[in-house]
Amino acid sequence: MSAFSSPTSSTPLRGGALDALRFVAALFVVVFHFGDQAPVALSELHPFLGRGYLATDFFLMLSGFVLAKAYGPAVAAHRISLGRFWSKRFVRCYPTHLITLALLAAMVGAGALLGFTSDNAGRFDWSGLPAQVLLLHAFGLGGGHWNIPSWTISTLLICYAFFPVLWRAMLRIANPASALSLGLLILTVSNLLSVALLGSEQFNLPFQWCFFRAAPLFLVGLTLARAVQTADFKASTARVIGFGGGAVLVLNAVLAGPDMINILSICAVMIGCGASPTTRALPFAAWGARVSFCLFMVHTLTGAVWFDVVQPLATRLVPALADGPVLGWAMWSGALVATVIGAALYDRFVDSPIQRVLNARLFGRRPAPQPQMETAAA
């Protein structure tokens, strides 16, 4: 039975492989963004550690994939209006963006009053704050400043506006070969145009071109969803596709091979995981999926606190912490632990309560547990 079988399909069991991968990808984004703060820059240890943008590409494709699974039947049956659909997506994304940005601005302002300086001071330009608040990144404004991951929300909100129309168009595709061919065509053409016109592969375009990075990958996610829907994979076949894609991804990462192979491998992993029925929840997978949105949204804040406040104070109070690579790596690893804990607390006490209240008041019911926002930023 396909994971997208019909509007009346039973609710799939949470805690599957895609949920686990969502957390792993979000954590890889954090590692990538903290990489230059390590005792030795991570990209110097291995080239693949400098490719955290691939985790963002995974989230952009996953966004289309998951939306097709969650809302595809309702959109196909015209049971949800564009206004209601987009409003639900906006409510899911914007409050957390705004709260995180407010906390970051308050921290930067308080730090300035107390005499703290940041190594990333150029990012916290007060003149760039309005563009961040208004999510103007998709129009070439605001990217690279303040809370960097928010550019994905700006671009995906535009993609969400077209999702119902796009998914109904995808429903005209009758077989998986056509869906996968369309996805491959989108990847190939968008990458060739990006290199020719913008001088960079599409998978790592700079912030001012973030919409042209996000939109094709979102479309690819829809084609993968349609391929899974029309193929009716056996569980054994889905696992072969998923594990095969994972093996190619690991090998290509070790060899620091072309990003196109990485992206195609990620597509195979998504197909395999999406087509495999979840018969038993993986330990902590559902928790990881729930926390992943907060993990990539707030890691700019927790990273700033750790590297600009906690670490300098710790080394000032205990000078030995600055001596030797072992303690240096331990301090850096502490930032990762603190970020995961901070994301879990943010989800528990800020994000989830806000979502419950807003959904109850605006949409008339408490939301059922569902996968969190599918984005990250590199």
C-alpha positions in Angstrom: 0.0 0.0 0.0 1.4 3.4 -0.9 2.1 5.9 1.8 -0.2 8.3 -0.1 -2.9 5.8 -0.9 -6.1 7.8 -0.4 -7.8 10.5 1.6 -9.2 7.8 3.9 -5.9 6.1 4.6 -5.3 5.5 8.3 -2.9 7.9 10.0 0.6 6.6 9.6 2.6 5.6 12.6 5.0 8.4 13.7 8.6 7.8 14.5 9.7 6.3 11.1 12.9 6.7 9.2 11.9 10.1 7.7 11.4 11.5 11.2 14.8 10.3 12.3 16.4 11.7 9.1 14.8 15.1 9.8 16.6 15.4 13.1 19.9 14.1 11.7 19.7 16.7 8.8 18.9 19.5 11.2 21.8 18.5 13.4 24.1 18.5 10.4 23.0 22.1 9.6 24.0 23.1 13.2 27.4 21.3 12.9 28.0 23.1 9.5 27.1 26.5 10.9 29.3 26.0 14.0 32.1 24.5 11.9 34.3 27.6 11.8 34.2 27.9 15.6 35.8 24.5 16.1 39.5 24.3 17.1 40.1 23.3 13.5 37.6 24.4 10.9 35.6 21.3 10.0 35.9 21.9 6.3 39.6 21.5 6.7 39.1 18.1 8.3 37.1 16.8 5.4 35.5 18.6 2.4 32.1 17.1 3.0 31.9 18.8 6.4 31.7 22.0 4.5 28.7 20.9 2.6 26.0 21.4 5.2 23.9 23.2 2.6 23.0 19.7 1.4 21.0 19.2 4.6 19.0 22.3 3.7 18.4 21.0 0.2 17.1 17.8 1.8 14.6 19.8 3.9 13.5 21.8 0.9 12.7 18.7 -1.1 11.2 17.1 2.0 8.9 20.0 2.4 7.2 19.3 -0.8 7.2 15.6 -0.2 5.6 15.8 3.3 3.0 18.4 2.3 1.9 16.1 -0.5 1.5 13.3 2.0 -0.3 15.4 4.6 -2.4 17.6 2.4 -2.4 16.0 -1.0 -5.7 14.0 -0.6 -7.6 17.1 0.7 -6.2 19.3 -2.1 -7.1 16.7 -4.7 -10.6 16.5 -3.4 -10.9 20.4 -3.0 -11.6 19.9 0.7 -9.2 22.7 1.7 -9.1 26.2 0.3 -5.9 27.9 -0.7 -6.5 30.6 2.0 -6.9 28.1 4.8 -4.0 26.0 3.6 -1.6 28.9 3.4 -2.8 30.4 6.7 -2.1 27.1 8.5 1.4 27.1 7.0 2.0 30.7 7.9 0.8 30.1 11.5 3.2 27.1 11.7 6.2 29.1 10.6 5.9 32.8 11.4 5.4 32.9 15.2 8.5 30.9 15.9 10.5 33.0 13.4 9.3 36.2 15.0 9.9 35.1 18.6 13.4 33.8 17.7 14.2 37.0 16.0 13.0 39.1 19.0 15.1 37.0 21.4 18.1 37.4 19.2 17.6 41.2 18.9 17.2 41.5 22.6 20.3 39.5 23.2 22.4 41.6 20.8 21.0 44.8 22.3 21.7 43.7 25.9 25.2 42.5 24.9 26.0 45.9 23.3 24.9 47.6 26.5 27.0 45.3 28.6 30.1 45.7 26.4 30.0 42.3 24.7 31.1 42.1 21.1 30.4 39.3 18.7 32.7 37.8 16.1 29.6 38.0 13.8 28.9 41.6 14.5 28.5 42.4 10.8 25.5 40.1 10.7 23.6 42.0 13.4 23.1 45.2 11.5 20.0 46.9 13.0 19.1 48.4 9.5 18.6 44.9 8.2 16.1 43.9 10.9 12.9 45.1 9.2 13.7 42.9 6.1 14.1 39.9 8.5 10.8 40.6 10.3 8.9 40.9 7.0 10.7 37.8 5.5 11.8 39.6 2.4 14.7 37.1 1.8 12.9 35.6 -1.3 13.1 39.0 -2.9 16.8 39.3 -2.4 16.6 41.2 0.9 17.6 40.0 4.4 19.5 36.9 3.7 22.7 36.4 5.6 21.7 38.7 8.4 20.4 38.0 11.9 18.7 34.6 12.0 20.1 33.1 8.8 17.8 30.0 8.7 14.7 32.2 8.3 15.4 32.5 4.5 13.9 29.1 4.0 10.6 30.2 5.6 10.5 33.2 3.3 11.0 31.1 0.2 8.8 28.2 1.2 5.8 30.4 2.1 5.8 31.4 -1.6 6.0 27.8 -2.6 3.1 27.0 -0.3 1.0 29.5 -2.1 1.3 27.5 -5.2 1.2 24.0 -3.7 -2.5 23.3 -4.3 -2.2 24.2 -8.0 1.1 22.3 -8.4 -0.1 19.2 -6.7 -3.3 19.0 -8.8 -1.0 19.2 -11.8 1.1 16.4 -10.4 -2.0 14.2 -10.2 -2.0 14.1 -14.0 1.2 12.1 -13.9 0.1 8.5 -14.2 3.2 6.5 -13.4 6.4 6.7 -11.4 8.8 6.8 -14.4 7.2 10.0 -15.6 7.3 11.5 -12.1 10.9 10.7 -11.6 11.8 11.8 -15.1 10.2 15.2 -14.4 12.1 15.5 -11.1 15.4 14.7 -12.9 14.7 17.2 -15.6 13.9 19.9 -13.0 17.2 19.2 -11.2 19.3 19.1 -14.3 17.9 22.2 -16.0 17.8 24.3 -12.8 21.4 23.4 -12.1 22.6 24.1 -15.6 20.9 27.5 -15.6 22.3 28.3 -12.2 25.8 27.6 -13.2 25.4 29.4 -16.5 23.6 32.5 -15.3 24.6 32.8 -11.6 28.0 31.2 -11.5 27.1 28.7 -8.8 25.6 25.2 -8.6 21.9 25.5 -7.8 22.3 23.5 -4.6 24.3 26.2 -2.9 23.2 29.5 -4.3 24.0 32.6 -2.3 21.2 34.2 -0.2 20.1 36.8 -2.7 19.1 33.9 -5.0 17.5 31.8 -2.4 14.1 31.5 -4.1 15.7 30.1 -7.2 17.4 27.6 -5.0 14.3 26.6 -3.0 11.6 26.5 -5.7 13.1 23.8 -7.9 13.9 21.6 -5.0 10.4 22.0 -3.6 9.1 20.9 -7.0 11.3 17.9 -7.0 9.9 16.9 -3.6 6.4 16.9 -5.2 7.6 14.7 -8.0 9.1 12.2 -5.5 5.8 12.1 -3.6 3.9 11.4 -6.9 6.4 8.7 -7.7 5.8 7.0 -4.4 2.0 7.4 -4.8 1.9 5.8 -8.2 4.5 3.1 -7.8 2.9 1.1 -5.0 6.4 -0.2 -3.9 6.7 -3.4 -2.0 8.4 -2.8 1.4 11.4 -4.8 0.4 11.9 -2.8 -2.8 11.5 0.5 -0.9 14.2 -0.6 1.6 16.6 -1.5 -1.2 16.1 1.9 -2.8 16.5 3.7 0.6 19.5 1.8 1.8 21.1 1.9 -1.7 20.7 5.6 -1.9 22.2 5.9 1.6 25.2 3.8 0.7 25.9 5.9 -2.4 25.5 9.1 -0.4 28.0 7.9 2.2 30.5 6.8 -0.4 30.2 10.0 -2.4 30.6 12.0 0.8 33.8 10.1 1.7 35.2 10.8 -1.8 33.9 14.4 -1.8 32.2 13.7 -5.1 29.8 15.8 -7.1 26.8 17.4 -5.3 24.4 16.1 -8.1 25.2 12.6 -6.9 24.5 13.6 -3.3 21.2 15.1 -4.3 20.1 12.1 -6.3 21.1 9.8 -3.5 19.1 11.9 -1.0 16.1 11.6 -3.4 16.5 7.8 -3.3 16.7 7.8 0.5 13.5 9.9 0.6 11.7 7.5 -1.8 12.8 4.5 0.2 11.8 6.0 3.5 8.5 7.4 2.2 7.4 4.2 0.6 8.4 1.9 3.5 5.5 1.4 6.0 6.3 2.3 9.5 5.3 -0.8 11.5 7.3 0.1 14.6 8.4 3.5 15.9 12.2 4.1 16.0 13.5 5.2 19.4 13.4 9.0 19.8 12.5 9.5 16.0 9.2 11.2 16.7 10.8 13.4 19.3 13.6 14.3 16.9 11.1 15.2 14.1 9.2 17.4 16.5 12.4 19.2 17.8 14.1 19.5 14.4 12.3 22.7 13.4 13.2 24.4 16.6 16.8 23.0 16.3 17.5 24.8 13.1 15.5 27.9 13.9 17.1 28.7 17.3 20.6 27.4 16.8 21.7 30.9 15.7 20.6 32.1 19.1 22.1 29.3 21.1 25.3 29.5 19.1 25.7 33.2 19.8 25.1 32.7 23.5 27.6 29.8 23.7 30.4 31.2 21.5 30.0 34.9 22.5 29.1 34.6 26.1 29.5 31.1 27.7 32.8 30.1 26.2 34.6 33.4 26.7 33.4 33.6 30.4 34.3 29.9 30.9 37.8 30.3 29.6 38.3 33.5 31.6 37.2 31.8 34.8 39.1 28.6 34.0 42.0 29.4 31.7 42.9 25.8 31.4 39.9 25.3 29.2 41.7 27.2 26.4 44.7 24.9 26.6 45.1 21.9 24.3 42.9 20.5 21.6 41.0 18.0 23.8 39.4 20.7 26.0 38.9 22.9 22.9 36.9 20.2 21.2 35.0 19.5 24.4 34.0 23.1 24.6 32.9 23.1 21.0 30.9 19.9 21.4 29.2 21.5 24.4 27.7 24.0 22.0 26.0 21.1 20.1 24.7 19.6 23.3 23.5 23.0 24.5 21.8 23.7 21.2 19.9 20.3 21.2 18.8 20.9 24.8 17.8 24.5 24.0 15.7 23.3 21.0 14.0 20.7 23.1 13.1 23.3 25.8 12.0 25.8 23.1 9.7 23.2 21.6 8.3 22.1 24.9 7.7 25.5 26.5 7.4 27.9 23.6 6.6 26.5 20.1 4.2 23.7 21.0 2.1 25.7 23.4 1.9 28.6 20.9 0.8 26.2 18.1 -1.9 24.7 20.3 -3.4 28.0 21.2 -3.2 29.5 17.7 -4.6 26.4 16.0 -7.5 26.2 18.5 -8.4 29.9 18.1 -7.8 30.3 14.4 -8.8 26.9 13.0 -11.3 25.8 15.7 -9.5 22.7 16.9 -6.3 21.5 18.6 -3.9 20.2 16.0 -3.1 16.5 15.9 0.6 15.6 16.2 2.3 16.0 12.9 5.7 16.4 11.3 7.3 19.7 12.2 8.4 22.3 9.6 10.6 20.7 7.0 13.3 23.4 6.6 16.8 24.3 7.7 19.2 26.8 6.5 22.7 26.7 5.4 
